Protein backbone atom coordinates (compact mmCIF):
# COMPACT_ATOMS: atom_id res chain seq x y z
CA UNK A 1 0.00 0.00 0.00
CA UNK A 2 1.26 3.47 -0.86
CA UNK A 3 0.81 6.45 1.33
CA UNK A 4 0.23 9.96 0.01
CA UNK A 5 1.88 12.95 1.53
CA UNK A 6 1.55 16.66 1.20
CA UNK A 7 3.70 19.70 1.84
CA UNK A 8 1.84 22.14 4.08
CA UNK A 9 4.32 25.00 4.38
CA UNK A 10 3.19 26.57 1.11
CA UNK A 11 -0.25 25.53 -0.10
CA UNK A 12 -0.84 28.26 -2.65
CA UNK A 13 -4.53 27.62 -3.43
CA UNK A 14 -5.51 28.14 0.20
CA UNK A 15 -5.53 31.90 0.19
CA UNK A 16 -6.88 33.57 3.31
CA UNK A 17 -7.60 37.27 3.38
CA UNK A 18 -7.54 39.44 6.51
CA UNK A 19 -8.57 36.74 9.00
CA UNK A 20 -7.13 38.49 12.05
CA UNK A 21 -7.84 37.79 15.72
CA UNK A 22 -10.06 40.36 17.38
CA UNK A 23 -9.89 39.94 21.15
CA UNK A 24 -11.78 43.05 22.15
CA UNK A 25 -15.55 42.48 21.96
CA UNK A 26 -16.06 46.23 21.61
CA UNK A 27 -13.76 46.58 18.64
CA UNK A 28 -15.47 46.88 15.26
CA UNK A 29 -14.20 44.10 13.06
CA UNK A 30 -13.77 44.72 9.34
CA UNK A 31 -15.66 42.59 6.86
CA UNK A 32 -13.37 39.58 6.48
CA UNK A 33 -13.69 36.96 3.80
CA UNK A 34 -12.07 33.74 2.75
CA UNK A 35 -11.04 34.85 -0.70
CA UNK A 36 -11.32 32.73 -3.85
CA UNK A 37 -8.46 30.73 -5.23
CA UNK A 38 -6.34 32.51 -7.81
CA UNK A 39 -7.22 31.71 -11.41
CA UNK A 40 -3.57 31.80 -12.43
CA UNK A 41 -2.27 28.29 -13.12
CA UNK A 42 1.07 26.81 -13.91
CA UNK A 43 0.35 24.93 -17.17
CA UNK A 44 2.68 22.07 -16.33
CA UNK A 45 1.55 21.29 -12.79
CA UNK A 46 -1.96 22.81 -12.81
CA UNK A 47 -1.18 24.21 -9.36
CA UNK A 48 -2.74 27.53 -8.42
CA UNK A 49 -0.01 30.07 -7.82
CA UNK A 50 -0.94 33.71 -7.38
CA UNK A 51 1.42 36.61 -7.14
CA UNK A 52 -0.50 37.66 -4.05
CA UNK A 53 0.47 34.45 -2.27
CA UNK A 54 4.11 35.35 -2.87
CA UNK A 55 3.67 38.81 -1.34
CA UNK A 56 1.37 39.70 1.57
CA UNK A 57 -1.47 37.22 1.17
CA UNK A 58 -1.32 34.53 3.83
CA UNK A 59 -1.88 30.80 3.41
CA UNK A 60 -3.14 27.93 5.55
CA UNK A 61 -0.71 25.71 7.33
CA UNK A 62 -1.09 22.20 8.69
CA UNK A 63 -2.11 21.93 12.31
CA UNK A 64 0.24 19.01 12.84
CA UNK A 65 3.36 19.61 10.75
CA UNK A 66 5.79 17.97 13.19
CA UNK A 67 3.81 14.80 13.72
CA UNK A 68 1.89 14.83 10.44
CA UNK A 69 -1.27 13.24 9.24
CA UNK A 70 -0.76 13.02 5.45
CA UNK A 71 -0.31 10.25 2.92
CA UNK A 72 3.22 9.69 1.76
CA UNK A 73 5.45 7.42 -0.29
CA UNK A 74 8.47 6.18 1.61
CA UNK A 75 11.82 6.26 -0.16
CA UNK A 76 15.19 4.77 0.55
CA UNK A 77 18.64 5.76 -0.70
CA UNK A 78 20.68 3.69 -3.13
CA UNK A 79 23.68 5.77 -3.99
CA UNK A 80 22.35 9.05 -5.42
CA UNK A 81 19.07 7.62 -6.72
CA UNK A 82 15.86 7.38 -4.67
CA UNK A 83 13.98 4.10 -5.02
CA UNK A 84 10.33 3.68 -4.21
CA UNK A 85 8.97 0.92 -2.03
CA UNK A 86 8.87 -2.47 -3.74
CA UNK A 87 5.06 -2.35 -3.90
CA UNK A 88 5.32 0.43 -6.52
CA UNK A 89 6.65 0.38 -10.05
CA UNK A 90 8.89 3.29 -10.97
CA UNK A 91 10.26 4.50 -14.30
CA UNK A 92 12.65 7.22 -15.39
CA UNK A 93 9.77 9.58 -16.26
CA UNK A 94 8.81 9.69 -12.57
CA UNK A 95 5.47 8.02 -13.26
CA UNK A 96 3.97 5.01 -11.51
CA UNK A 97 2.62 2.05 -13.43
CA UNK A 98 -0.84 1.15 -12.06
CA UNK A 99 -1.04 -1.96 -9.92
CA UNK A 100 -3.76 -4.03 -11.61
CA UNK A 101 -4.68 -5.63 -8.29
CA UNK A 102 -6.37 -2.48 -6.95
CA UNK A 103 -10.14 -2.54 -6.43
CA UNK A 104 -12.50 -0.07 -8.04
CA UNK A 105 -13.89 2.68 -5.84
CA UNK A 106 -17.50 1.99 -4.85
CA UNK A 107 -18.33 4.46 -2.03
CA UNK A 108 -18.90 8.09 -3.05
CA UNK A 109 -19.94 11.42 -1.60
CA UNK A 110 -22.54 12.99 -3.90
CA UNK A 111 -25.60 15.28 -3.76
CA UNK A 112 -28.23 13.61 -1.57
CA UNK A 113 -31.05 11.68 -3.21
CA UNK A 114 -33.59 13.08 -0.72
CA UNK A 115 -35.97 15.36 -2.61
CA UNK A 116 -35.50 19.03 -1.78
CA UNK A 117 -32.24 18.47 0.17
CA UNK A 118 -29.11 20.30 -1.00
CA UNK A 119 -26.56 18.59 1.27
CA UNK A 120 -24.26 15.74 0.31
CA UNK A 121 -24.74 12.07 1.12
CA UNK A 122 -22.91 8.73 0.89
CA UNK A 123 -23.69 6.33 -1.99
CA UNK A 124 -22.64 2.89 -3.14
CA UNK A 125 -22.05 1.81 -6.74
CA UNK A 126 -21.91 -1.88 -5.82
CA UNK A 127 -24.45 -4.26 -4.32
CA UNK A 128 -23.66 -4.81 -0.63
CA UNK A 129 -25.17 -7.91 1.03
CA UNK A 130 -26.61 -7.70 4.53
CA UNK A 131 -23.96 -7.61 7.31
CA UNK A 132 -21.14 -6.93 4.84
CA UNK A 133 -18.58 -4.18 5.43
CA UNK A 134 -19.59 -0.92 3.79
CA UNK A 135 -16.04 0.27 3.10
CA UNK A 136 -13.70 -1.89 1.06
CA UNK A 137 -10.60 -1.96 3.20
CA UNK A 138 -12.41 -2.35 6.51
CA UNK A 139 -12.44 0.08 9.39
CA UNK A 140 -13.20 3.75 8.86
CA UNK A 141 -10.66 6.35 9.98
CA UNK A 142 -9.82 6.91 13.65
CA UNK A 143 -12.10 8.84 15.97
CA UNK A 144 -10.98 11.74 18.15
CA UNK A 145 -12.08 12.44 21.71
CA UNK A 146 -13.08 16.02 22.58
CA UNK A 147 -13.27 16.93 26.27
CA UNK A 148 -16.10 19.44 26.43
CA UNK A 149 -15.73 19.87 30.22
CA UNK A 150 -12.38 21.57 29.55
CA UNK A 151 -13.95 24.55 27.72
CA UNK A 152 -12.94 27.36 30.07
CA UNK A 153 -11.60 29.97 27.65
CA UNK A 154 -12.99 33.46 28.21
CA UNK A 155 -12.99 36.82 26.46
CA UNK A 156 -13.06 35.30 23.00
CA UNK A 157 -14.64 37.07 20.06
CA UNK A 158 -17.03 34.28 19.10
CA UNK A 159 -19.24 32.57 21.69
CA UNK A 160 -18.89 28.94 22.66
CA UNK A 161 -22.36 28.25 21.25
CA UNK A 162 -21.20 29.08 17.72
CA UNK A 163 -18.88 26.07 17.88
CA UNK A 164 -21.09 23.65 19.81
CA UNK A 165 -24.06 24.11 17.45
CA UNK A 166 -21.98 23.16 14.43
CA UNK A 167 -20.09 20.25 15.91
CA UNK A 168 -23.20 18.83 17.53
CA UNK A 169 -24.26 17.71 14.04
CA UNK A 170 -21.04 15.81 13.32
CA UNK A 171 -19.76 14.48 16.66
CA UNK A 172 -21.14 11.73 18.88
CA UNK A 173 -22.20 12.48 22.46
CA UNK A 174 -21.81 10.29 25.51
CA UNK A 175 -24.02 7.22 25.37
CA UNK A 176 -24.77 4.17 23.28
CA UNK A 177 -22.80 5.24 20.22
CA UNK A 178 -19.52 5.94 22.03
CA UNK A 179 -17.10 3.21 23.21
CA UNK A 180 -16.62 2.77 26.95
CA UNK A 181 -13.03 3.96 27.10
CA UNK A 182 -14.04 7.35 25.65
CA UNK A 183 -16.96 7.73 28.04
CA UNK A 184 -14.49 7.53 30.92
CA UNK A 185 -12.07 10.14 29.59
CA UNK A 186 -13.96 13.10 31.05
CA UNK A 187 -17.12 14.29 32.74
CA UNK A 188 -18.40 15.67 29.44
CA UNK A 189 -17.16 14.37 26.09
CA UNK A 190 -17.81 14.27 22.36
CA UNK A 191 -16.33 11.81 19.88
CA UNK A 192 -15.43 13.08 16.41
CA UNK A 193 -15.71 10.26 13.85
CA UNK A 194 -15.12 11.02 10.18
CA UNK A 195 -16.70 9.71 6.93
CA UNK A 196 -19.42 7.21 7.91
CA UNK A 197 -19.57 8.69 11.39
CA UNK A 198 -20.24 12.20 10.03
CA UNK A 199 -21.53 12.15 6.44
CA UNK A 200 -24.56 9.81 6.13
CA UNK A 201 -27.91 11.55 6.08
CA UNK A 202 -30.67 10.61 8.51
CA UNK A 203 -33.59 8.40 7.60
CA UNK A 204 -35.73 6.31 9.94
CA UNK A 205 -37.29 4.02 7.33
CA UNK A 206 -34.46 3.67 4.79
CA UNK A 207 -31.64 3.45 7.33
CA UNK A 208 -29.12 0.89 6.07
CA UNK A 209 -25.90 1.34 8.09
CA UNK A 210 -24.82 0.14 11.49
CA UNK A 211 -21.49 -0.14 13.24
CA UNK A 212 -19.51 -2.13 15.72
CA UNK A 213 -16.27 -1.32 17.46
CA UNK A 214 -13.07 -3.07 16.38
CA UNK A 215 -11.65 -5.82 18.57
CA UNK A 216 -9.00 -3.27 19.57
CA UNK A 217 -10.88 0.05 19.95
CA UNK A 218 -7.86 1.81 21.48
CA UNK A 219 -4.39 1.19 20.07
CA UNK A 220 -1.34 3.00 21.44
CA UNK A 221 1.08 0.25 20.44
CA UNK A 222 2.95 2.65 18.15
CA UNK A 223 3.32 5.31 20.87
CA UNK A 224 6.78 5.84 22.35
CA UNK A 225 5.90 7.10 25.79
CA UNK A 226 8.55 9.41 27.17
CA UNK A 227 10.90 8.97 24.22
CA UNK A 228 9.12 10.81 21.41
CA UNK A 229 7.97 14.44 21.06
CA UNK A 230 4.84 13.14 19.33
CA UNK A 231 3.50 11.22 22.33
CA UNK A 232 -0.15 12.12 22.74
CA UNK A 233 -0.21 14.27 19.60
CA UNK A 234 -2.48 11.92 17.65
CA UNK A 235 -5.54 9.91 18.56
CA UNK A 236 -5.25 6.30 19.66
CA UNK A 237 -8.94 5.54 19.02
CA UNK A 238 -9.33 3.13 16.11
CA UNK A 239 -12.82 4.23 15.06
CA UNK A 240 -15.69 2.00 13.93
CA UNK A 241 -16.41 -0.91 11.60
CA UNK A 242 -19.34 0.18 9.42
CA UNK A 243 -21.65 -2.46 7.95
CA UNK A 244 -25.01 -2.57 6.21
CA UNK A 245 -27.94 -4.06 8.13
CA UNK A 246 -29.95 -5.01 5.03
CA UNK A 247 -29.23 -5.83 1.41
CA UNK A 248 -28.27 -2.62 -0.38
CA UNK A 249 -28.46 -2.18 -4.14
CA UNK A 250 -25.96 -0.30 -6.30
CA UNK A 251 -27.11 3.30 -6.65
CA UNK A 252 -28.59 3.60 -3.16
CA UNK A 253 -27.78 6.37 -0.73
CA UNK A 254 -26.59 4.92 2.59
CA UNK A 255 -28.57 6.33 5.50
CA UNK A 256 -28.03 6.30 9.25
CA UNK A 257 -30.89 6.50 11.77
CA UNK A 258 -30.12 9.39 14.14
CA UNK A 259 -33.08 8.47 16.34
CA UNK A 260 -35.42 11.33 15.35
CA UNK A 261 -38.35 9.10 14.45
CA UNK A 262 -41.33 10.71 16.17
CA UNK A 263 -42.78 14.05 15.21
CA UNK A 264 -42.36 15.35 18.76
CA UNK A 265 -38.65 14.58 18.51
CA UNK A 266 -38.01 16.25 15.15
CA UNK A 267 -35.13 18.76 15.34
CA UNK A 268 -35.47 22.06 13.48
CA UNK A 269 -33.63 20.78 10.40
CA UNK A 270 -36.24 18.06 9.66
CA UNK A 271 -39.24 19.58 7.83
CA UNK A 272 -42.62 18.92 9.40
CA UNK A 273 -43.73 17.48 6.07
CA UNK A 274 -41.40 14.44 6.41
CA UNK A 275 -43.53 11.41 7.34
CA UNK A 276 -42.81 9.38 10.46
CA UNK A 277 -42.39 5.58 10.40
CA UNK A 278 -45.85 5.21 11.95
CA UNK A 279 -47.38 7.28 9.14
CA UNK A 280 -45.65 5.11 6.52
CA UNK A 281 -46.96 1.99 8.29
CA UNK A 282 -50.50 3.37 8.27
CA UNK A 283 -50.25 4.07 4.53
CA UNK A 284 -48.85 0.58 3.88
CA UNK A 285 -51.63 -1.07 5.90
CA UNK A 286 -54.32 0.78 3.93
CA UNK A 287 -52.74 -0.07 0.56
CA UNK A 288 -52.38 -3.77 1.41
CA UNK A 289 -56.03 -3.99 2.44
CA UNK A 290 -57.29 -2.24 -0.69
CA UNK A 291 -54.89 -4.07 -3.03
CA UNK A 292 -56.18 -7.43 -1.79
CA UNK A 293 -59.74 -6.41 -2.77
CA UNK A 294 -58.86 -5.76 -6.40
CA UNK A 295 -59.64 -8.48 -9.00
CA UNK A 296 -56.80 -10.30 -10.71
CA UNK A 297 -55.99 -8.77 -14.11
CA UNK A 298 -54.68 -10.51 -17.20
CA UNK A 299 -53.48 -7.17 -18.53
CA UNK A 300 -50.05 -6.38 -17.06
CA UNK A 301 -50.47 -2.74 -18.10
CA UNK A 302 -53.71 -2.21 -16.18
CA UNK A 303 -53.61 0.55 -13.58
CA UNK A 304 -55.90 1.08 -10.62
CA UNK A 305 -56.07 4.55 -9.05
CA UNK A 306 -55.79 4.87 -5.28
CA UNK A 307 -58.89 6.54 -3.81
CA UNK A 308 -58.08 8.43 -0.61
CA UNK A 309 -60.75 8.12 2.13
CA UNK A 310 -62.16 11.41 3.40
CA UNK A 311 -61.31 10.56 7.03
CA UNK A 312 -57.67 9.67 6.39
CA UNK A 313 -54.98 11.71 8.16
CA UNK A 314 -53.58 14.34 5.79
CA UNK A 315 -49.96 13.30 6.36
CA UNK A 316 -50.75 9.65 5.62
CA UNK A 317 -52.72 10.67 2.53
CA UNK A 318 -49.71 12.51 1.07
CA UNK A 319 -47.74 9.25 1.13
CA UNK A 320 -50.21 7.32 -1.04
CA UNK A 321 -49.16 6.83 -4.69
CA UNK A 322 -51.48 7.78 -7.61
CA UNK A 323 -52.00 4.12 -8.55
CA UNK A 324 -51.55 0.80 -6.76
CA UNK A 325 -49.23 -0.38 -9.52
CA UNK A 326 -46.78 2.39 -8.63
CA UNK A 327 -45.64 0.30 -5.66
CA UNK A 328 -47.17 -3.14 -6.26
CA UNK A 329 -46.22 -3.74 -9.89
CA UNK A 330 -43.26 -5.99 -9.07
CA UNK A 331 -44.79 -7.51 -5.94
CA UNK A 332 -46.87 -10.70 -5.81
CA UNK A 333 -50.53 -10.68 -4.89
CA UNK A 334 -51.36 -11.98 -1.44
CA UNK A 335 -49.04 -11.92 1.55
CA UNK A 336 -46.85 -8.86 0.92
CA UNK A 337 -44.13 -8.08 3.44
CA UNK A 338 -45.17 -4.89 5.23
CA UNK A 339 -41.56 -3.86 5.91
CA UNK A 340 -40.67 -4.05 2.22
CA UNK A 341 -43.80 -2.07 1.32
CA UNK A 342 -42.99 0.65 3.86
CA UNK A 343 -39.50 1.07 2.39
CA UNK A 344 -40.89 1.17 -1.14
CA UNK A 345 -43.35 3.90 -0.14
CA UNK A 346 -40.52 5.93 1.42
CA UNK A 347 -38.43 5.61 -1.76
CA UNK A 348 -41.30 6.68 -4.00
CA UNK A 349 -42.28 9.56 -1.73
CA UNK A 350 -38.89 11.01 -0.73
CA UNK A 351 -36.08 9.72 -2.95
CA UNK A 352 -34.78 10.67 -6.39
CA UNK A 353 -33.45 7.53 -8.02
CA UNK A 354 -29.70 7.44 -8.67
CA UNK A 355 -27.75 5.10 -10.94
CA UNK A 356 -24.15 3.95 -10.39
CA UNK A 357 -23.21 5.86 -13.55
CA UNK A 358 -24.76 9.08 -12.20
CA UNK A 359 -22.94 8.63 -8.88
CA UNK A 360 -19.56 8.14 -10.56
CA UNK A 361 -20.16 11.19 -12.75
CA UNK A 362 -21.37 13.50 -9.97
CA UNK A 363 -19.74 12.02 -6.89
CA UNK A 364 -16.32 11.97 -5.25
CA UNK A 365 -14.65 8.77 -4.11
CA UNK A 366 -14.42 8.21 -0.34
CA UNK A 367 -12.70 4.85 -0.59
CA UNK A 368 -9.24 5.58 -1.95
CA UNK A 369 -7.73 5.74 1.54
CA UNK A 370 -7.42 3.32 4.41
CA UNK A 371 -5.74 3.82 7.76
CA UNK A 372 -2.54 2.00 8.70
CA UNK A 373 0.40 2.79 10.98
CA UNK A 374 2.48 5.42 9.23
CA UNK A 375 5.93 4.50 7.96
CA UNK A 376 7.12 7.94 8.98
CA UNK A 377 8.78 7.88 12.40
CA UNK A 378 6.59 9.15 15.26
CA UNK A 379 3.72 10.03 12.92
CA UNK A 380 0.98 7.74 14.30
CA UNK A 381 -1.33 6.56 11.54
CA UNK A 382 -1.23 7.49 7.89
CA UNK A 383 -3.55 7.30 4.89
CA UNK A 384 -2.68 4.54 2.42
CA UNK A 385 -3.91 4.32 -1.17
CA UNK A 386 -5.85 1.15 -1.96
CA UNK A 387 -6.62 2.08 -5.60
CA UNK A 388 -4.49 3.45 -8.41
CA UNK A 389 -4.93 7.24 -8.45
CA UNK A 390 -3.62 9.04 -11.57
CA UNK A 391 -1.76 12.35 -11.40
CA UNK A 392 -4.15 15.30 -11.09
CA UNK A 393 -6.98 13.17 -9.68
CA UNK A 394 -8.95 13.48 -6.47
CA UNK A 395 -7.64 11.49 -3.52
CA UNK A 396 -10.40 12.38 -1.11
CA UNK A 397 -13.01 15.16 -0.79
CA UNK A 398 -12.40 17.30 2.28
CA UNK A 399 -15.52 18.97 3.64
CA UNK A 400 -14.58 21.12 6.62
CA UNK A 401 -16.27 21.63 9.98
CA UNK A 402 -15.37 25.12 11.18
CA UNK A 403 -14.34 26.33 14.63
CA UNK A 404 -14.77 30.09 14.85
CA UNK A 405 -12.23 30.49 17.64
CA UNK A 406 -9.69 27.71 17.96
CA UNK A 407 -8.91 28.81 21.53
CA UNK A 408 -12.10 26.97 22.49
CA UNK A 409 -9.94 23.89 21.95
CA UNK A 410 -7.44 25.06 24.57
CA UNK A 411 -7.64 23.28 27.93
CA UNK A 412 -7.50 24.95 31.34
CA UNK A 413 -7.39 23.57 34.86
CA UNK A 414 -9.81 24.62 37.61
CA UNK A 415 -7.54 27.53 38.51
CA UNK A 416 -7.67 28.92 34.98
CA UNK A 417 -4.14 27.89 33.98
CA UNK A 418 -3.64 26.82 30.37
CA UNK A 419 -2.55 23.16 30.46
CA UNK A 420 -2.65 22.21 26.78
CA UNK A 421 -4.84 21.91 23.69
CA UNK A 422 -7.36 19.35 22.51
CA UNK A 423 -5.76 16.72 20.26
CA UNK A 424 -8.39 17.39 17.56
CA UNK A 425 -6.62 20.70 16.86
CA UNK A 426 -3.72 18.69 15.43
CA UNK A 427 -6.04 17.45 12.70
CA UNK A 428 -7.31 20.89 11.64
CA UNK A 429 -6.04 23.65 9.35
CA UNK A 430 -5.57 27.21 10.59
CA UNK A 431 -3.48 30.35 10.30
CA UNK A 432 -1.56 32.12 13.09
CA UNK A 433 -3.33 35.42 12.36
CA UNK A 434 -6.82 33.94 12.36
CA UNK A 435 -9.11 32.60 15.05
CA UNK A 436 -10.69 30.11 12.65
CA UNK A 437 -9.78 26.42 12.40
CA UNK A 438 -11.14 24.11 9.69
CA UNK A 439 -11.33 20.39 10.48
CA UNK A 440 -11.83 17.67 7.82
CA UNK A 441 -14.67 15.24 8.37
CA UNK A 442 -13.40 12.64 5.92
CA UNK A 443 -10.27 10.52 6.01
CA UNK A 444 -8.31 13.44 4.62
CA UNK A 445 -7.17 13.87 8.22
CA UNK A 446 -5.12 10.69 7.85
CA UNK A 447 -2.74 12.30 5.37
CA UNK A 448 0.65 13.13 6.84
CA UNK A 449 2.84 16.14 6.20
CA UNK A 450 6.05 15.80 4.21
CA UNK A 451 8.68 18.50 3.90
CA UNK A 452 10.27 18.88 0.44
CA UNK A 453 13.66 18.49 2.10
CA UNK A 454 12.73 15.25 3.89
CA UNK A 455 14.71 12.08 3.19
CA UNK A 456 11.87 9.91 4.53
CA UNK A 457 9.08 10.76 2.09
CA UNK A 458 8.16 12.39 -1.20
CA UNK A 459 5.30 14.86 -1.66
CA UNK A 460 2.63 13.39 -3.90
CA UNK A 461 -0.53 15.40 -3.17
CA UNK A 462 -1.76 18.95 -2.62
CA UNK A 463 -4.65 20.62 -0.83
CA UNK A 464 -6.96 22.89 -2.84
CA UNK A 465 -10.37 24.50 -2.48
CA UNK A 466 -13.17 22.36 -3.94
CA UNK A 467 -13.65 23.87 -7.39
CA UNK A 468 -17.15 22.54 -8.17
CA UNK A 469 -18.90 23.07 -4.83
CA UNK A 470 -21.31 26.01 -5.11
CA UNK A 471 -22.06 26.06 -1.38
CA UNK A 472 -18.36 26.28 -0.50
CA UNK A 473 -17.90 29.01 -3.12
CA UNK A 474 -20.69 31.01 -1.48
CA UNK A 475 -19.35 30.49 2.02
CA UNK A 476 -15.89 31.69 1.04
CA UNK A 477 -17.36 35.13 0.40
CA UNK A 478 -18.80 35.37 3.92
CA UNK A 479 -17.44 37.62 6.62
CA UNK A 480 -16.41 35.92 9.85
CA UNK A 481 -19.51 37.31 11.51
CA UNK A 482 -21.67 35.66 8.85
CA UNK A 483 -19.72 32.41 9.11
CA UNK A 484 -20.24 32.33 12.88
CA UNK A 485 -24.02 32.18 12.36
CA UNK A 486 -23.90 29.01 10.26
CA UNK A 487 -24.98 25.92 12.17
CA UNK A 488 -23.79 23.37 9.61
CA UNK A 489 -20.59 22.87 7.63
CA UNK A 490 -20.25 24.44 4.19
CA UNK A 491 -16.59 25.04 3.35
CA UNK A 492 -14.90 22.28 1.36
CA UNK A 493 -11.43 21.45 0.08
CA UNK A 494 -9.92 18.53 -1.81
CA UNK A 495 -6.72 16.48 -1.75
CA UNK A 496 -5.41 16.08 -5.32
CA UNK A 497 -2.47 13.97 -6.52
CA UNK A 498 0.62 15.66 -7.95
CA UNK A 499 1.86 12.41 -9.46
CA UNK A 500 0.55 8.89 -10.12
CA UNK A 501 0.00 6.85 -6.97
CA UNK A 502 -0.24 3.06 -6.97
CA UNK A 503 -2.00 0.88 -4.36
Secondary structure, DSSP 8 states (H G I E B T S, - for coil): -EE-EE--S--TT-EE-S------TTS-----------S-B-TTT--B--HHHHTT-EE-EETTTTT-----EEEEEETTEEEE-TTS-B-TTS-B---TT-----EEEEE--BTT--SEEEEESS-B-TT-BSSTTSS---EEEEEGGG----S-SS-THHHHHHHTTTEEESSTTS-HHHHTS-SSEEEEE-GGGTS-EE-SSSB-EEEE--SSSB--TT--TTT-TTTTSS--B---EEEESS-B-TT-EEEE--S--SGGG--TTS-TTS--HHHHHHHHHHHHHHHHHS---S-TT---B----TTS-HHHHHHS-SBTHHHHTTS-SSS--HHHHHHHHHHHHHB----HHHHHHH-EES-SEEEEE-SSTT--EEEEE-S-B-TT-EEEEEEEEEES-GGGGEEE-TTS-EEEE-GGGGGEEE-TT-S-EEEESSGGGG-EE--TT-SSEE--EEEEE-TT-HHHHHHTT--HHHHTT--S---EEEEEESS-B--
